[in-house]
Amino acid sequence: GRRADGRGPRDDVGSPHARGGQAPWKGAGVTVLMVLGTSAGGVGAHVKGLIGSLTGQGHTVVVACPPEVEEHFHFARVATTTASLEVADRPHPTRDARAVRDLARLSAKADVVHAHGLRAAALAVIATARSGVPVVATLHNAAPSGALTSAVYGGLERVVARGSDLVLGVSADLVERMRRLGARRTGLAVIAAPPRREAERDRYAVRSELGIGGRTSLGVVVARLAPQKGLPLLLDAHHELSTQGLDLLTVIAGDGPLRESLQARIDAENLPVRLLGHRSDVPDLLRAADVVISSAVWEGQPVGIQEALHAGAAVVATDVGGTAAVTGGAALLVPPDDPLSLSRAIRDVVLHGSVRDDLRSKAVERSGELPTDADAVAAALGAYASVLGQGPDGR
């Protein structure tokens, strides 16, 4: 469980983040090798924001990632330099060996390696085992389902837990899991909330476009149509609500691999749920909603819920992963895998104006407390200082 450089025993640091404080690095700029694998969403957006903040403060950031990820996010626009790195979703002996060699070469000139995602972090740990360059690993997702996949994932988790100098997780359950697997130092990752986007249309224009009458309530879900988002649970809850005669239409903004199966069930059961596909007017939908719903089976720091808080929406969500930490009391949380509880919470918000107004007021307040880009970079610099043995003043 110890690195080749003989670093000391486990030391839980909690979150290396003091909200609203200044970045702790006051000396010469740090050189960071930022590593990530395949990403098409929130992870890449977080990394790009972090890179821009770091280079903006005079630090050197080298980004190593797959070419297609660079093409999507254009890290070169904000990084000091970029390097191509082959990191696939699944293990591949030849490509992984090449990636380890490339990371060993790139990390030789870095003060610290910051790897995002389990696969990238495991490769970074192996690549730096001899040099002793410290590794900060940020884990953004929970373990996938499936016996074989879980076994492979579990092996990578042990490598990252025991070989990283600091493991950060986007939710407390991820942090606790890595602690149990032997991580010496752990903490909560600080991810900047998405910027507030103002609605361009009022609720009446949105409802008119959707063809909703004045007596019909509007539920909104912002989610990729993928297993993690728990959309079958949402349909289960709507089946319950339909039997109770609630006049509610729920629209889902997002696309994904489950679209056909979800649509087939909606049609078969005649559920008042509409799949809108990808939408560029999410702020308009959120502002028009009577209730915003998340039925996810796991979340880290959910972007859709943060956008709902920015919009001052009344939120009902499953109490999974980091959802409670993000909402901070500004949502009705229900147990996962419990369609009856989800349906009851939705019904309470739709039928009781006082419940809805209270949640909206709390959402506005909570929105102002969400982490910013400044918070995220301050946390990252605090993490780097901690693994380099520096105090809060950068010495």
Secondary structure as GFF3:
##gff-version 3
##sequence-region A 1 395
A	DSSP	beta_strand	31	36	.	.	.	ID=ss1
A	DSSP	alpha_helix	42	56	.	.	.	ID=ss2
A	DSSP	beta_strand	60	65	.	.	.	ID=ss3
A	DSSP	alpha_helix	67	73	.	.	.	ID=ss4
A	DSSP	three_ten_helix	75	77	.	.	.	ID=ss5
A	DSSP	beta_strand	81	84	.	.	.	ID=ss6
A	DSSP	alpha_helix	93	107	.	.	.	ID=ss7
A	DSSP	beta_strand	112	116	.	.	.	ID=ss8
A	DSSP	alpha_helix	118	127	.	.	.	ID=ss9
A	DSSP	beta_strand	135	139	.	.	.	ID=ss10
A	DSSP	alpha_helix	147	163	.	.	.	ID=ss11
A	DSSP	beta_strand	166	169	.	.	.	ID=ss12
A	DSSP	alpha_helix	172	180	.	.	.	ID=ss13
A	DSSP	beta_strand	186	188	.	.	.	ID=ss14
A	DSSP	alpha_helix	203	210	.	.	.	ID=ss15
A	DSSP	beta_strand	217	222	.	.	.	ID=ss16
A	DSSP	three_ten_helix	227	229	.	.	.	ID=ss17
A	DSSP	alpha_helix	231	243	.	.	.	ID=ss18
A	DSSP	beta_strand	248	253	.	.	.	ID=ss19
A	DSSP	alpha_helix	259	269	.	.	.	ID=ss20
A	DSSP	beta_strand	273	277	.	.	.	ID=ss21
A	DSSP	alpha_helix	282	288	.	.	.	ID=ss22
A	DSSP	beta_strand	291	294	.	.	.	ID=ss23
A	DSSP	alpha_helix	303	310	.	.	.	ID=ss24
A	DSSP	beta_strand	315	318	.	.	.	ID=ss25
A	DSSP	alpha_helix	323	327	.	.	.	ID=ss26
A	DSSP	beta_strand	332	334	.	.	.	ID=ss27
A	DSSP	alpha_helix	339	351	.	.	.	ID=ss28
A	DSSP	alpha_helix	353	367	.	.	.	ID=ss29
A	DSSP	alpha_helix	373	387	.	.	.	ID=ss30
###
